[in-house]
Amino acid sequence: MSDDRNRSKSTKGYSASKDFVTFEIANQLFGIFVLKVQDILSHCNTTRIPLAPPEIAGSLNLRGRIVTAIDVRRRLNLPERDGEDEGMSIVVEHEGELYSLIVDTVGEVLPLSTNDYERNPPTMNPRVREYSEGIYRLKEGLLVVLDVDRLLDYGTIKAA
């Protein structure tokens, strides 16, 4: 019993943290778990895939591998991008395939305490809430943590 008491004393005040790659879409801050990220790319030329769903921006060649590019803005049903800026890509792996998540801008890697993690508020956009694991309230605003597996898990996305 004294071992349990000592263990709780030694971990008291300890806060586990997770690192998230942050990015913006439509002026909203999002994050994904850093261990999901394979690469960050500036704009890449994509080849449109005929008859693909609207959120499939196309495919691209990344060091000899074909990568399906997903327009996350469209997947989350957010307003269309203004201007000619084509955004950036976050390359992730899902079920053995690479996907390029097209976002507006990529920020920094933030270590966030698991103690500050909160469930999705009921007032959140239902489409965003569908793919969100939860939120963090930061000084800069709300950070929505996206579940990459859920975001990419639907029958119409297959390797291009």
Salt bridges, closest charged atoms under 4 A:
ASP4 OD1 - ARG7 NH1 3.28
ASP39 OD2 - ARG63 NH2 2.61
GLU55 OE2 - ARG75 NH1 3.76
GLU80 OE2 - ARG74 NE 3.29
GLU86 OE1 - HIS43 ND1 3.28
GLU95 OE2 - HIS94 NE2 3.74
ASP104 OD2 - ARG73 NH2 2.43
ASP104 OD1 - ARG81 NH2 3.15
GLU118 OE1 - ARG137 NE 2.91
ASP147 OD2 - ARG150 NH2 3.13
ASP149 OD1 - LYS36 NZ 2.98
ASP149 OD1 - HIS94 ND1 3.16
